[in-house]
């Protein structure tokens, strides 16, 4: 029974990873050419830094 549960969890994680990967690839190849490229990690780090500055005040 636990083996079946582990297999189901691995399947779900693999499926979600595949969906996210395909979504990112579609975003890379079919993006608006007039819009500048902005990395998501950069946007996330800017948000994190801004939240840290608010905590310090």
PDB file of N, CA, C, O and CB in Angstrom:
ATOM      1  N   UNK A   1       0.824  -1.205   0.000  1.00  0.00           N
ATOM      2  CA  UNK A   1       0.000   0.000   0.000  1.00  0.00           C
ATOM      3  C   UNK A   1       0.865   1.265   0.000  1.00  0.00           C
ATOM      4  O   UNK A   1       0.577   2.222  -0.718  1.00  0.00           O
ATOM      5  CB  UNK A   1      -0.936   0.001   1.215  1.00  0.00           C
ATOM      6  N   UNK A   2       1.918   1.258   0.806  1.00  0.00           N
ATOM      7  CA  UNK A   2       2.776   2.444   0.856  1.00  0.00           C
ATOM      8  C   UNK A   2       3.528   2.624  -0.460  1.00  0.00           C
ATOM      9  O   UNK A   2       3.823   3.747  -0.868  1.00  0.00           O
ATOM     10  CB  UNK A   2       3.772   2.339   2.026  1.00  0.00           C
ATOM     11  N   UNK A   3       3.833   1.507  -1.120  1.00  0.00           N
ATOM     12  CA  UNK A   3       4.511   1.598  -2.417  1.00  0.00           C
ATOM     13  C   UNK A   3       3.598   2.257  -3.451  1.00  0.00           C
ATOM     14  O   UNK A   3       4.052   3.037  -4.289  1.00  0.00           O
ATOM     15  CB  UNK A   3       4.946   0.194  -2.903  1.00  0.00           C
ATOM     16  N   UNK A   4       2.328   1.939  -3.380  1.00  0.00           N
ATOM     17  CA  UNK A   4       1.357   2.558  -4.282  1.00  0.00           C
ATOM     18  C   UNK A   4       1.226   4.057  -4.001  1.00  0.00           C
ATOM     19  O   UNK A   4       1.085   4.854  -4.930  1.00  0.00           O
ATOM     20  CB  UNK A   4      -0.014   1.871  -4.146  1.00  0.00           C
ATOM     21  N   UNK A   5       1.271   4.436  -2.740  1.00  0.00           N
ATOM     22  CA  UNK A   5       1.201   5.844  -2.364  1.00  0.00           C
ATOM     23  C   UNK A   5       2.429   6.600  -2.851  1.00  0.00           C
ATOM     24  O   UNK A   5       2.309   7.716  -3.357  1.00  0.00           O
ATOM     25  CB  UNK A   5       1.063   5.985  -0.848  1.00  0.00           C
ATOM     26  N   UNK A   6       3.597   6.009  -2.704  1.00  0.00           N
ATOM     27  CA  UNK A   6       4.834   6.634  -3.185  1.00  0.00           C
ATOM     28  C   UNK A   6       4.795   6.788  -4.701  1.00  0.00           C
ATOM     29  O   UNK A   6       5.193   7.825  -5.231  1.00  0.00           O
ATOM     30  CB  UNK A   6       6.065   5.804  -2.764  1.00  0.00           C
ATOM     31  N   UNK A   7       4.321   5.766  -5.395  1.00  0.00           N
ATOM     32  CA  UNK A   7       4.229   5.830  -6.853  1.00  0.00           C
ATOM     33  C   UNK A   7       3.254   6.926  -7.289  1.00  0.00           C
ATOM     34  O   UNK A   7       3.511   7.632  -8.265  1.00  0.00           O
ATOM     35  CB  UNK A   7       3.788   4.470  -7.423  1.00  0.00           C
ATOM     36  N   UNK A   8       2.155   7.069  -6.581  1.00  0.00           N
ATOM     37  CA  UNK A   8       1.175   8.106  -6.925  1.00  0.00           C
ATOM     38  C   UNK A   8       1.759   9.499  -6.698  1.00  0.00           C
ATOM     39  O   UNK A   8       1.568  10.394  -7.521  1.00  0.00           O
ATOM     40  CB  UNK A   8      -0.112   7.929  -6.094  1.00  0.00           C
ATOM     41  N   UNK A   9       2.468   9.683  -5.586  1.00  0.00           N
ATOM     42  CA  UNK A   9       3.088  10.983  -5.318  1.00  0.00           C
ATOM     43  C   UNK A   9       4.152  11.319  -6.354  1.00  0.00           C
ATOM     44  O   UNK A   9       4.232  12.459  -6.812  1.00  0.00           O
ATOM     45  CB  UNK A   9       3.702  11.000  -3.921  1.00  0.00           C
ATOM     46  N   UNK A  10       4.963  10.344  -6.724  1.00  0.00           N
ATOM     47  CA  UNK A  10       5.977  10.579  -7.751  1.00  0.00           C
ATOM     48  C   UNK A  10       5.335  10.935  -9.086  1.00  0.00           C
ATOM     49  O   UNK A  10       5.833  11.800  -9.807  1.00  0.00           O
ATOM     50  CB  UNK A  10       6.869   9.347  -7.911  1.00  0.00           C
ATOM     51  N   UNK A  11       4.240  10.276  -9.415  1.00  0.00           N
ATOM     52  CA  UNK A  11       3.536  10.563 -10.659  1.00  0.00           C
ATOM     53  C   UNK A  11       3.002  11.997 -10.663  1.00  0.00           C
ATOM     54  O   UNK A  11       3.106  12.701 -11.667  1.00  0.00           O
ATOM     55  CB  UNK A  11       2.385   9.566 -10.864  1.00  0.00           C
ATOM     56  N   UNK A  12       2.432  12.423  -9.537  1.00  0.00           N
ATOM     57  CA  UNK A  12       1.890  13.783  -9.447  1.00  0.00           C
ATOM     58  C   UNK A  12       3.002  14.814  -9.562  1.00  0.00           C
ATOM     59  O   UNK A  12       2.857  15.810 -10.272  1.00  0.00           O
ATOM     60  CB  UNK A  12       1.127  13.976  -8.125  1.00  0.00           C
ATOM     61  N   UNK A  13       4.118  14.580  -8.866  1.00  0.00           N
ATOM     62  CA  UNK A  13       5.249  15.512  -8.930  1.00  0.00           C
ATOM     63  C   UNK A  13       5.810  15.575 -10.345  1.00  0.00           C
ATOM     64  O   UNK A  13       6.124  16.658 -10.840  1.00  0.00           O
ATOM     65  CB  UNK A  13       6.353  15.096  -7.938  1.00  0.00           C
ATOM     66  N   UNK A  14       5.938  14.428 -10.995  1.00  0.00           N
ATOM     67  CA  UNK A  14       6.443  14.400 -12.370  1.00  0.00           C
ATOM     68  C   UNK A  14       5.500  15.140 -13.314  1.00  0.00           C
ATOM     69  O   UNK A  14       5.949  15.889 -14.182  1.00  0.00           O
ATOM     70  CB  UNK A  14       6.631  12.950 -12.844  1.00  0.00           C
ATOM     71  N   UNK A  15       4.201  14.933 -13.147  1.00  0.00           N
ATOM     72  CA  UNK A  15       3.224  15.599 -14.018  1.00  0.00           C
ATOM     73  C   UNK A  15       3.259  17.111 -13.821  1.00  0.00           C
ATOM     74  O   UNK A  15       3.220  17.862 -14.796  1.00  0.00           O
ATOM     75  CB  UNK A  15       1.807  15.064 -13.746  1.00  0.00           C
ATOM     76  N   UNK A  16       3.332  17.563 -12.577  1.00  0.00           N
ATOM     77  CA  UNK A  16       3.389  19.006 -12.330  1.00  0.00           C
ATOM     78  C   UNK A  16       4.681  19.609 -12.864  1.00  0.00           C
ATOM     79  O   UNK A  16       4.674  20.708 -13.420  1.00  0.00           O
ATOM     80  CB  UNK A  16       3.258  19.297 -10.835  1.00  0.00           C
ATOM     81  N   UNK A  17       5.788  18.893 -12.697  1.00  0.00           N
ATOM     82  CA  UNK A  17       7.060  19.370 -13.233  1.00  0.00           C
ATOM     83  C   UNK A  17       7.021  19.480 -14.746  1.00  0.00           C
ATOM     84  O   UNK A  17       7.537  20.442 -15.316  1.00  0.00           O
ATOM     85  CB  UNK A  17       8.190  18.448 -12.812  1.00  0.00           C
ATOM     86  N   UNK A  18       6.413  18.502 -15.397  1.00  0.00           N
ATOM     87  CA  UNK A  18       6.307  18.526 -16.852  1.00  0.00           C
ATOM     88  C   UNK A  18       5.428  19.688 -17.316  1.00  0.00           C
ATOM     89  O   UNK A  18       5.739  20.352 -18.305  1.00  0.00           O
ATOM     90  CB  UNK A  18       5.743  17.193 -17.368  1.00  0.00           C
ATOM     91  N   UNK A  19       4.338  19.927 -16.603  1.00  0.00           N
ATOM     92  CA  UNK A  19       3.454  21.045 -16.959  1.00  0.00           C
ATOM     93  C   UNK A  19       4.188  22.370 -16.823  1.00  0.00           C
ATOM     94  O   UNK A  19       4.086  23.225 -17.703  1.00  0.00           O
ATOM     95  CB  UNK A  19       2.192  21.044 -16.075  1.00  0.00           C
ATOM     96  N   UNK A  20       4.929  22.554 -15.730  1.00  0.00           N
ATOM     97  CA  UNK A  20       5.676  23.800 -15.537  1.00  0.00           C
ATOM     98  C   UNK A  20       6.765  23.968 -16.587  1.00  0.00           C
ATOM     99  O   UNK A  20       6.998  25.076 -17.070  1.00  0.00           O
ATOM    100  CB  UNK A  20       6.294  23.837 -14.143  1.00  0.00           C
ATOM    101  N   UNK A  21       7.434  22.873 -16.944  1.00  0.00           N
ATOM    102  CA  UNK A  21       8.483  22.933 -17.960  1.00  0.00           C
ATOM    103  C   UNK A  21       7.906  23.333 -19.314  1.00  0.00           C
ATOM    104  O   UNK A  21       8.456  24.200 -19.993  1.00  0.00           O
ATOM    105  CB  UNK A  21       9.201  21.582 -18.069  1.00  0.00           C
ATOM    106  N   UNK A  22       6.805  22.708 -19.707  1.00  0.00           N
ATOM    107  CA  UNK A  22       6.171  23.026 -20.990  1.00  0.00           C
ATOM    108  C   UNK A  22       5.663  24.466 -20.983  1.00  0.00           C
ATOM    109  O   UNK A  22       5.771  25.163 -21.992  1.00  0.00           O
ATOM    110  CB  UNK A  22       5.007  22.046 -21.284  1.00  0.00           C
ATOM    111  N   UNK A  23       5.115  24.913 -19.862  1.00  0.00           N
ATOM    112  CA  UNK A  23       4.634  26.292 -19.749  1.00  0.00           C
ATOM    113  C   UNK A  23       5.783  27.279 -19.932  1.00  0.00           C
ATOM    114  O   UNK A  23       5.624  28.291 -20.614  1.00  0.00           O
ATOM    115  CB  UNK A  23       3.950  26.517 -18.387  1.00  0.00           C
ATOM    116  N   UNK A  24       6.923  26.999 -19.338  1.00  0.00           N
ATOM    117  CA  UNK A  24       8.078  27.887 -19.496  1.00  0.00           C
ATOM    118  C   UNK A  24       8.592  27.884 -20.933  1.00  0.00           C
ATOM    119  O   UNK A  24       8.960  28.936 -21.457  1.00  0.00           O
ATOM    120  CB  UNK A  24       9.200  27.474 -18.541  1.00  0.00           C
ATOM    121  N   UNK A  25       8.621  26.723 -21.575  1.00  0.00           N
ATOM    122  CA  UNK A  25       9.105  26.650 -22.954  1.00  0.00           C
ATOM    123  C   UNK A  25       8.167  27.397 -23.900  1.00  0.00           C
ATOM    124  O   UNK A  25       8.623  28.078 -24.818  1.00  0.00           O
ATOM    125  CB  UNK A  25       9.247  25.184 -23.397  1.00  0.00           C
ATOM    126  N   UNK A  26       6.868  27.272 -23.680  1.00  0.00           N
ATOM    127  CA  UNK A  26       5.903  27.998 -24.504  1.00  0.00           C
ATOM    128  C   UNK A  26       6.083  29.499 -24.296  1.00  0.00           C
ATOM    129  O   UNK A  26       6.004  30.273 -25.249  1.00  0.00           O
ATOM    130  CB  UNK A  26       4.449  27.570 -24.164  1.00  0.00           C
ATOM    131  N   UNK A  27       6.325  29.908 -23.057  1.00  0.00           N
ATOM    132  CA  UNK A  27       6.561  31.320 -22.777  1.00  0.00           C
ATOM    133  C   UNK A  27       7.816  31.846 -23.439  1.00  0.00           C
ATOM    134  O   UNK A  27       7.863  33.008 -23.841  1.00  0.00           O
ATOM    135  CB  UNK A  27       6.646  31.543 -21.299  1.00  0.00           C
ATOM    136  N   UNK A  28       8.839  31.006 -23.558  1.00  0.00           N
ATOM    137  CA  UNK A  28      10.092  31.435 -24.194  1.00  0.00           C
ATOM    138  C   UNK A  28       9.904  31.593 -25.696  1.00  0.00           C
ATOM    139  O   UNK A  28      10.352  32.582 -26.276  1.00  0.00           O
ATOM    140  CB  UNK A  28      11.222  30.426 -23.905  1.00  0.00           C
ATOM    141  N   UNK A  29       9.249  30.635 -26.325  1.00  0.00           N
ATOM    142  CA  UNK A  29       9.163  30.636 -27.784  1.00  0.00           C
ATOM    143  C   UNK A  29       8.020  31.486 -28.332  1.00  0.00           C
ATOM    144  O   UNK A  29       8.106  31.974 -29.458  1.00  0.00           O
ATOM    145  CB  UNK A  29       9.011  29.234 -28.274  1.00  0.00           C
ATOM    146  N   UNK A  30       6.965  31.669 -27.568  1.00  0.00           N
ATOM    147  CA  UNK A  30       5.796  32.381 -28.079  1.00  0.00           C
ATOM    148  C   UNK A  30       5.519  33.654 -27.291  1.00  0.00           C
ATOM    149  O   UNK A  30       4.360  34.015 -27.085  1.00  0.00           O
ATOM    150  CB  UNK A  30       4.576  31.478 -28.044  1.00  0.00           C
ATOM    151  N   UNK A  31       6.563  34.333 -26.853  1.00  0.00           N
ATOM    152  CA  UNK A  31       6.373  35.579 -26.111  1.00  0.00           C
ATOM    153  C   UNK A  31       6.198  36.733 -27.088  1.00  0.00           C
ATOM    154  O   UNK A  31       6.483  36.606 -28.279  1.00  0.00           O
ATOM    155  CB  UNK A  31       7.568  35.846 -25.161  1.00  0.00           C
ATOM    156  N   UNK A  32       5.727  37.856 -26.567  1.00  0.00           N
ATOM    157  CA  UNK A  32       5.560  39.069 -27.361  1.00  0.00           C
ATOM    158  C   UNK A  32       6.944  39.626 -27.700  1.00  0.00           C
ATOM    159  O   UNK A  32       7.703  39.949 -26.786  1.00  0.00           O
ATOM    160  CB  UNK A  32       4.699  40.130 -26.597  1.00  0.00           C
ATOM    161  N   UNK A  33       7.295  39.750 -28.982  1.00  0.00           N
ATOM    162  CA  UNK A  33       8.650  40.202 -29.331  1.00  0.00           C
ATOM    163  C   UNK A  33       8.934  41.649 -28.947  1.00  0.00           C
ATOM    164  O   UNK A  33      10.100  42.034 -28.850  1.00  0.00           O
ATOM    165  CB  UNK A  33       8.872  40.037 -30.804  1.00  0.00           C
ATOM    166  N   UNK A  34       7.907  42.457 -28.729  1.00  0.00           N
ATOM    167  CA  UNK A  34       8.113  43.860 -28.369  1.00  0.00           C
ATOM    168  C   UNK A  34       8.333  44.048 -26.874  1.00  0.00           C
ATOM    169  O   UNK A  34       8.771  45.111 -26.433  1.00  0.00           O
ATOM    170  CB  UNK A  34       6.927  44.688 -28.815  1.00  0.00           C
ATOM    171  N   UNK A  35       8.030  43.017 -26.099  1.00  0.00           N
ATOM    172  CA  UNK A  35       8.172  43.108 -24.649  1.00  0.00           C
ATOM    173  C   UNK A  35       9.581  42.658 -24.254  1.00  0.00           C
ATOM    174  O   UNK A  35      10.029  41.603 -24.704  1.00  0.00           O
ATOM    175  CB  UNK A  35       7.091  42.245 -23.926  1.00  0.00           C
ATOM    176  N   UNK A  36      10.280  43.421 -23.434  1.00  0.00           N
ATOM    177  CA  UNK A  36      11.635  43.008 -23.043  1.00  0.00           C
ATOM    178  C   UNK A  36      11.606  41.756 -22.172  1.00  0.00           C
ATOM    179  O   UNK A  36      10.648  41.522 -21.434  1.00  0.00           O
ATOM    180  CB  UNK A  36      12.343  44.145 -22.296  1.00  0.00           C
ATOM    181  N   UNK A  37      12.653  40.966 -22.263  1.00  0.00           N
ATOM    182  CA  UNK A  37      12.746  39.739 -21.479  1.00  0.00           C
ATOM    183  C   UNK A  37      13.033  40.101 -20.026  1.00  0.00           C
ATOM    184  O   UNK A  37      13.950  40.869 -19.735  1.00  0.00           O
ATOM    185  CB  UNK A  37      13.848  38.795 -22.043  1.00  0.00           C
ATOM    186  N   UNK A  38      12.247  39.547 -19.132  1.00  0.00           N
ATOM    187  CA  UNK A  38      12.486  39.744 -17.703  1.00  0.00           C
ATOM    188  C   UNK A  38      12.468  38.374 -17.037  1.00  0.00           C
ATOM    189  O   UNK A  38      11.495  37.628 -17.143  1.00  0.00           O
ATOM    190  CB  UNK A  38      11.414  40.704 -17.062  1.00  0.00           C
ATOM    191  N   UNK A  39      13.547  38.061 -16.357  1.00  0.00           N
ATOM    192  CA  UNK A  39      13.648  36.772 -15.696  1.00  0.00           C
ATOM    193  C   UNK A  39      12.762  36.746 -14.458  1.00  0.00           C
ATOM    194  O   UNK A  39      12.694  37.718 -13.706  1.00  0.00           O
ATOM    195  CB  UNK A  39      15.106  36.469 -15.322  1.00  0.00           C
ATOM    196  N   UNK A  40      12.081  35.615 -14.258  1.00  0.00           N
ATOM    197  CA  UNK A  40      11.201  35.502 -13.103  1.00  0.00           C
ATOM    198  C   UNK A  40      11.994  35.531 -11.806  1.00  0.00           C
ATOM    199  O   UNK A  40      11.536  36.096 -10.812  1.00  0.00           O
ATOM    200  CB  UNK A  40      10.376  34.223 -13.185  1.00  0.00           C
ATOM    201  N   UNK A  41      13.177  34.930 -11.803  1.00  0.00           N
ATOM    202  CA  UNK A  41      13.968  34.904 -10.573  1.00  0.00           C
ATOM    203  C   UNK A  41      14.360  36.319 -10.163  1.00  0.00           C
ATOM    204  O   UNK A  41      14.440  36.627  -8.974  1.00  0.00           O
ATOM    205  CB  UNK A  41      15.227  34.033 -10.755  1.00  0.00           C
ATOM    206  N   UNK A  42      14.605  37.183 -11.154  1.00  0.00           N
ATOM    207  CA  UNK A  42      14.944  38.574 -10.853  1.00  0.00           C
ATOM    208  C   UNK A  42      13.753  39.286 -10.231  1.00  0.00           C
ATOM    209  O   UNK A  42      13.910  40.037  -9.268  1.00  0.00           O
ATOM    210  CB  UNK A  42      15.400  39.311 -12.124  1.00  0.00           C
ATOM    211  N   UNK A  43      12.571  39.055 -10.771  1.00  0.00           N
ATOM    212  CA  UNK A  43      11.367  39.687 -10.228  1.00  0.00           C
ATOM    213  C   UNK A  43      11.087  39.181  -8.818  1.00  0.00           C
ATOM    214  O   UNK A  43      10.679  39.953  -7.951  1.00  0.00           O
ATOM    215  CB  UNK A  43      10.155  39.418 -11.140  1.00  0.00           C
ATOM    216  N   UNK A  44      11.304  37.896  -8.585  1.00  0.00           N
ATOM    217  CA  UNK A  44      11.081  37.345  -7.251  1.00  0.00           C
ATOM    218  C   UNK A  44      12.071  37.908  -6.247  1.00  0.00           C
ATOM    219  O   UNK A  44      11.705  38.192  -5.106  1.00  0.00           O
ATOM    220  CB  UNK A  44      11.179  35.828  -7.282  1.00  0.00           C
ATOM    221  N   UNK A  45      13.324  38.072  -6.661  1.00  0.00           N
ATOM    222  CA  UNK A  45      14.321  38.606  -5.734  1.00  0.00           C
ATOM    223  C   UNK A  45      14.018  40.069  -5.408  1.00  0.00           C
ATOM    224  O   UNK A  45      14.222  40.503  -4.274  1.00  0.00           O
ATOM    225  CB  UNK A  45      15.740  38.471  -6.328  1.00  0.00           C
ATOM    226  N   UNK A  46      13.533  40.831  -6.389  1.00  0.00           N
ATOM    227  CA  UNK A  46      13.171  42.231  -6.121  1.00  0.00           C
ATOM    228  C   UNK A  46      12.013  42.303  -5.131  1.00  0.00           C
ATOM    229  O   UNK A  46      11.999  43.163  -4.251  1.00  0.00           O
ATOM    230  CB  UNK A  46      12.795  42.958  -7.433  1.00  0.00           C
ATOM    231  N   UNK A  47      11.046  41.406  -5.274  1.00  0.00           N
ATOM    232  CA  UNK A  47       9.913  41.372  -4.353  1.00  0.00           C
ATOM    233  C   UNK A  47      10.372  41.017  -2.948  1.00  0.00           C
ATOM    234  O   UNK A  47       9.916  41.605  -1.967  1.00  0.00           O
ATOM    235  CB  UNK A  47       8.857  40.371  -4.834  1.00  0.00           C
ATOM    236  N   UNK A  48      11.282  40.047  -2.857  1.00  0.00           N
ATOM    237  CA  UNK A  48      11.795  39.632  -1.549  1.00  0.00           C
ATOM    238  C   UNK A  48      12.552  40.773  -0.874  1.00  0.00           C
ATOM    239  O   UNK A  48      12.376  41.012   0.321  1.00  0.00           O
ATOM    240  CB  UNK A  48      12.711  38.406  -1.694  1.00  0.00           C
ATOM    241  N   UNK A  49      13.387  41.472  -1.628  1.00  0.00           N
ATOM    242  CA  UNK A  49      14.159  42.586  -1.070  1.00  0.00           C
ATOM    243  C   UNK A  49      13.224  43.701  -0.605  1.00  0.00           C
ATOM    244  O   UNK A  49      13.439  44.294   0.452  1.00  0.00           O
ATOM    245  CB  UNK A  49      15.164  43.130  -2.114  1.00  0.00           C
ATOM    246  N   UNK A  50      12.191  43.983  -1.388  1.00  0.00           N
ATOM    247  CA  UNK A  50      11.233  45.024  -0.998  1.00  0.00           C
ATOM    248  C   UNK A  50      10.505  44.636   0.286  1.00  0.00           C
ATOM    249  O   UNK A  50      10.262  45.490   1.139  1.00  0.00           O
ATOM    250  CB  UNK A  50      10.216  45.273  -2.129  1.00  0.00           C
ATOM    251  N   UNK A  51      10.158  43.372   0.432  1.00  0.00           N
ATOM    252  CA  UNK A  51       9.466  42.944   1.652  1.00  0.00           C
ATOM    253  C   UNK A  51      10.393  43.032   2.859  1.00  0.00           C
ATOM    254  O   UNK A  51       9.942  43.336   3.963  1.00  0.00           O
ATOM    255  CB  UNK A  51       8.936  41.508   1.496  1.00  0.00           C
ATOM    256  N   UNK A  52      11.679  42.769   2.661  1.00  0.00           N
ATOM    257  CA  UNK A  52      12.633  42.882   3.766  1.00  0.00           C
ATOM    258  C   UNK A  52      12.797  44.333   4.198  1.00  0.00           C
ATOM    259  O   UNK A  52      12.931  44.615   5.388  1.00  0.00           O
ATOM    260  CB  UNK A  52      13.991  42.297   3.365  1.00  0.00           C
ATOM    261  N   UNK A  53      12.786  45.253   3.242  1.00  0.00           N
ATOM    262  CA  UNK A  53      12.907  46.676   3.580  1.00  0.00           C
ATOM    263  C   UNK A  53      11.688  47.152   4.361  1.00  0.00           C
ATOM    264  O   UNK A  53      11.819  47.983   5.261  1.00  0.00           O
ATOM    265  CB  UNK A  53      13.081  47.521   2.305  1.00  0.00           C
ATOM    266  N   UNK A  54      10.504  46.640   4.031  1.00  0.00           N
ATOM    267  CA  UNK A  54       9.303  47.021   4.768  1.00  0.00           C
ATOM    268  C   UNK A  54       9.349  46.504   6.199  1.00  0.00           C
ATOM    269  O   UNK A  54       8.864  47.167   7.116  1.00  0.00           O
ATOM    270  CB  UNK A  54       8.056  46.495   4.061  1.00  0.00           C
ATOM    271  N   UNK A  55       9.933  45.315   6.396  1.00  0.00           N
ATOM    272  CA  UNK A  55      10.030  44.749   7.736  1.00  0.00           C
ATOM    273  C   UNK A  55      10.969  45.558   8.620  1.00  0.00           C
ATOM    274  O   UNK A  55      10.772  45.616   9.834  1.00  0.00           O
ATOM    275  CB  UNK A  55      10.501  43.307   7.664  1.00  0.00           C
ATOM    276  N   UNK A  56      11.980  46.179   8.038  1.00  0.00           N
ATOM    277  CA  UNK A  56      12.964  46.917   8.819  1.00  0.00           C
ATOM    278  C   UNK A  56      12.417  48.252   9.302  1.00  0.00           C
ATOM    279  O   UNK A  56      12.888  48.786  10.307  1.00  0.00           O
ATOM    280  CB  UNK A  56      14.218  47.141   8.002  1.00  0.00           C
ATOM    281  N   UNK A  57      11.443  48.791   8.611  1.00  0.00           N
ATOM    282  CA  UNK A  57      10.917  50.119   8.981  1.00  0.00           C
ATOM    283  C   UNK A  57      10.013  50.075  10.186  1.00  0.00           C
ATOM    284  O   UNK A  57       9.500  51.110  10.611  1.00  0.00           O
ATOM    285  CB  UNK A  57      10.166  50.723   7.828  1.00  0.00           C
TER     286      UNK A  57
END
